[in-house]
Amino acid sequence: MTSPDDLPDSRPRFAARFEDRIHRSRAKRAIKRGKSPWVIPYIGYGTTEWIRVLGRVLYLRPDTSEHSRFRPDVEEVSRVRGWRTFTSLYVPYQKVAVLVDDEPVAEVVADRGGVIDSIVRVALNPGWHTVTLRVEGAEVSHAPVKVMDPHAKVGVLSDVDDTVLITALPKPFVAAWNSFVLDENARRATSGMPVLYERLSKKHTGTPFIYLSTGAWNAAPALSRFLARNLYPMGPLLLTDWGPTHDRWFRSGREHKQRELKRLAREFPDVKWILIGDDGQHDESLYHEFAKAHPNNVAAVAIRQLSVSQAVLAGGRSKARLHRDASGVPWVYGPDGATLAEELSKHDLL
C-alpha cells in the first residue's frame, strides 16, 4: 500500500500553473498599454571558443523611467526602491538573436521566467567584448562579455550579500526591508572589500571576477550599478530565479551555488579560484565541500566574519572553523577587506 508520503506533491505544480495564469493575464494588459518585449542584458563570460550569454526578456515601454530602471549600464537611476525591480513582467520562451560584430551567430530562447542563459560558439580574443541581443520589433541591446585569458591561473569568485554589500540576510523582515524598500543608492559596501578586490585584480593579471549569489535575477541591474558605483571589478553576476516550479515551491539557493561552482570547475579546469564569502549563511560549508571535491581548483578561501549583531540578523554564526585545514586549501578569516588582504598576503596571493 502506498503511503501519502510516497505520492508526488501536486501543490508546487498547482502553484506554478497559478503563477502562469496570473502572468498571462498581466501580459495581456501590458501589451494593451503599449509594452513589448525588450532584452535586458547581463554581463556574460566565456573562452576564446564559446561564451555564456546572460540576460532577461521583459515587457517594457521604451524611453521611460521604467525602461532605464532595468538597464544595468545606466549609472544614475534616481531613488529606485528595490520593490520596483520585482514587479517586472517577464516574457517566457522568447526567441533572441545573438550577434557578434554585427554578424548573427546564434538564436537563443529565454526560459519560462524570461531568463536567457545560453552557450554560444564564437571565435574571440581574450578580453572584454560586446555582444548584441535582438528581439524582433525592438531596439537592440548590448551585453558585455568577459572572454577569459587562457593563461589566467587565478580567478576570484565572490558571494554578494554581506560580502561585498551589507544586507543582513536571510532574516525575513530585514531582508524584505533591504531588498524591497531601501533606496538602492543607500546600500553600503562592506568595509575594505572594494580595495581588496582591486588589489587582487592588479596582483593577478587577467583575473576573472565572478559574483555568485542566491539573489533573484530581478536585482541584477541594481547590483551591477552598485558594483560599478563602489569601484568593484566588473564581472558577471550568477543569480537565480524565484518562485514555484513544477516540482517544488521555491528554488534552492544552496543548490544554485553548488551547481555554479561545479560548472566553473568544469569550464575552467586550470583556474584556481579564490573563494570569498561570509560566515553568516552557507558559504563556508559550500566552499568546504567544493574544496574537498576540487582541491586543484581552489587557491584559497577567504571568509568575512560578521559582527555579533550582523550574525544574529543573518541567522547565526557558522561553526565551520574546522574547515580551515580539512582540504589542504588555505582558509583566512577577517571582519573586513583590510584584514583579509593581510591574511591573503601571507599565502602570496596579494
N, C-alpha and C positions, 0 to 999 in steps of 0.2 A: 504494500500500500504506500502511495506517495504522500509524504508529509507536506504541509503547506510551505515549509522552508525550502523544499526541493523545487517548488513551482517558480517559474520566472516571474519577476515583479513587473507587472504591467503599468505601474504608476509612472516611472520615468518615461515610458513610451507615450503614455497619455499626456504627460506634461510637455513633451516635445511636440506632439501633434497640436496641443492647445496653443503653444508658442507660435507654431507655424500659421495657425488660423488667425491669430491676432496680427501677426506680421503681414499676412496677405491683405487684411483689412486696412492696415496703416499704409501699405504700399499703394493701394488704390487711391487713397486720399492724397498721398504725396504727389502722385502723378497728375491728379486733377489740379493741384496747386502749382504745377509747373516744374516740379522737381524731376530730375533724370539721373541715370547712373553716372557717377564720376569716380575715377580711381584716386584713392589717397595712397601715395607711395610711401613705403617704409625703406629704411636702409637695408640693403642686401649684402651678401658676401659670396665668395667663391674662389675658384682657382683659375689658372690660365685656360682651362678646358671646359669649365662649367660655372654657372652662377646660380645662387638661390635667390629667386625673385620674390619679394615680400610686399604686400600691400593689402588694401581693402576697398571694396566697391560699395559706395553709399549712394542713397538718393539725396541729392543736394540741389539747391537753387544756386546757380553760379553768380559770381560777382556780388556776393553778400557777405555779411559778417559770419554767417553760418559756414560758408564755404571756406573762409580764411581760418576759422577755428580748427578745422580738421587738417590743415596743411602744416606738416612739421617744419617746412622751410620758411614759414612766416615768423620772423624773430620776435615781433612785439604784438601780442594779442591782448587788448585791454580788458582787465578784470574778468577773466574766464573762470567761472565756477566749475568744479570738477563734474558736477552732475550733468552739465550740458553735453559732455562727450559721451555720456551713457544713454542719451536719448537719440543717438544716431540710428538711422534706418538703413540696414544693410541690404544689398542686392544679392540674393543667392544664385549660384551657378551661372554667373555672368561670364561670357567669353571676353578675354582681354588679349589684344595683340601686343607682343613684345618686340621692340625694335632696338637695334644697336647700330649707331652711326647712320640712323635713318633707314636702315635695311631691316625688313621683317625677318626675325629668326625663329619665332615660335608663336603659337597661340595657346594660352593657358586658360584654365577655368577656375573661378572662385568656388569655394566650398559652400556648404549650407549656410554658414554665417557670413558669407561675403568675403572671407579671407583668401588672399592669394598667397600661396606658399608652394612654389614650383621650382624644379630644377630645369634649367635651360642650357643646352650645349652651345658654347661660344669658343672663340679664339681671341683672347685678350691678354695684354701685357699686365704685369703686376702694377698695383696702384689703384687710385680711385677712377671710376668710370661712371657715366650717366646712361641709364637705360630708359628708354621711352615706353610708356604703357598707354595703350589707346583703346578706348571703348567707342564703338561706332556712334556717331552723333554727338560726341563730347570733345572738349579740348583735351589735348594730350597731357599726361603727367610725366614728370621726370624723377626717376628713382636713382639715388646714388648707390653704387655697388663697390664694395671693397674687394679687389682681387688680391688674394694673399700672395706674398712673395714666397716662391717655392723654397728659398733658402732660409726663411724665418724659422727659428728653432724654439722661440718662446712666445707664448700668447698670454693674454690676460682675459680671464672670464670672471665677471663680477655680478654679484647679486645687486639688486636695486634698493628695495625697501630697507631702511635702517643701515644700509651700507654706503650708498652714495647720497641718499637723501633721508631726512628724518621723517618717518611716517608713523612709528609706534603701532605696527600691525602685529597680530591679527585681532586684537580686541575689537568687537563689532562696533561699538559706539564711537571709539576713537578712530577706527579705520573709516567708518562712514563719514565722520567729520572731515578727515584729511582728504578722502577721495572724492567726496561729493559736494562739500560746502566750501572748503578753503579755496581762496583765490590762488591760482597756480603760481602767480608771482610771489606769493607769501611763503612758498615752500623753501626750506633751508637745506643747504648742502651739509653733509657730515664734515665735521672739523678735520681739516688736513687732508681729506681724501682727494680733492682735485689736484693738489700739489704732488701727492704720492703718484697718481696716475700719470701726470705729466713727466715726472722723473723716470717712471718705468718706460714710457714711450721713447724718451731720449736715450736711456741706457741700452735698450734692445731695438736696434734699427728694424723697421718694418713690422713691429709688434702689432698683431691684430688685437683689437679690444672688442669684446662681445659682452652685452649686458643681458643676463638671463633672469627672468622674473616670473612669478606666478600671477602677475597683474594681467588685466584684460587688454586686448588689442585696442579697445576704445581709448585707452590712456596713452597710446604710442605717440601721437603728435605732441601732447603736453610734456611727456617725458623727454622727447627729443629736444624740445625747446629748453627744458630745464638743464639738460646736459650741456647744450651749447652755451646757455646763459652763464653757467658756472665753470666754463672752460674745461670740461671733461673731454678726453679724446673722443673723436667721432667714431661710432661703431654701431653695428646692428643691434636692435632690440629683439630678443626672442621672448615673446609673450604668449598668452593663451587666450582661449575664448571661454566666456562664462555661459551658464545656462544649462538646461537639460539636454541630454542626448537620448537616443532611442534605447539605451540600456542603463542609464544612471541619471540621478537628479542633477549632479554637478560634476564637472571635470575635475580631476585630481591635479592640484598644483605640484605635488611631490612627483607624481608620475611624469608630468610635463618636464620637470627639471632632469629627472633620471634619463628620460628619452633623449633630450637635447645633449646632455653630457656624453652619452654613448655615441650619439650621431657625430659629434665633433671629433671624438677619438677615432671613429671610422673614417671620417672625411680628411682628417689631418693627422695621419699616424706618426709623423715625425716631429710634431709640435708638442712641447712640454708646456702645460698651462699653469699659470699662477692663479689659483682659485681663491677669490676674495668674497667673503660673506660676513655674517654676524652670528652671535651666539644666542639670538632671541627666538629663532624658529628651528628650521631643519637643516640649515646649511652645513653644520658640522657633520651630522650623520650622513648626509648625501655625499659630501666630499670625501668622508672616510670610506664609504662604500666604493666610490669611484676610484680613489687612490689605491685601494687594495686590489681592485679588479684591473686597473690600468696604471700601475706604478711608473711605467715608462712614458706616460702622457701627463705627468704632474711634476712641475718643478718645485712647487711649494703650495701650502695652504695658509692663507692669512685671514684671521678671524678678528673682526672688530668686536670688542667687548662692550655691551650696552651698560649704561649706568643702572643702578638699582631700580630707579623709577621707570626707565625705559624698558628694562627687562620685565617688570611687572605688567606694563601695558602690552608688551609683545608676547606674553604668555609664559614667562618664567625663564630662568637661566638654564643653559644646557649643562649636562653632566659629562660632556664629551671630551674633557681634558685627556682622557685615556687615549684618544685618537692620535695624540701628538706624535708618537713614535711607532704606532701599530703597523704602518705600511712601509716604513723606511723613508717616507717623504717628510721634509721639514715642515713643521707647523709653527706658526708665530701668532702671538696674541697681542692686542693693544687696544686702548679705548679710542684712539684716533689715528689719522693718517700719519702723523709725525712719528708716533711710537712704532707703528707697523713698518714704516720706512727704515727706522733704525734697526729693527729686528731682521728685516729682509737683507739689509746691508751685511749682516753677519754671515749670510749664506751666499754672498757675492751676487745677489740678484739686483742690487742697487749700487 
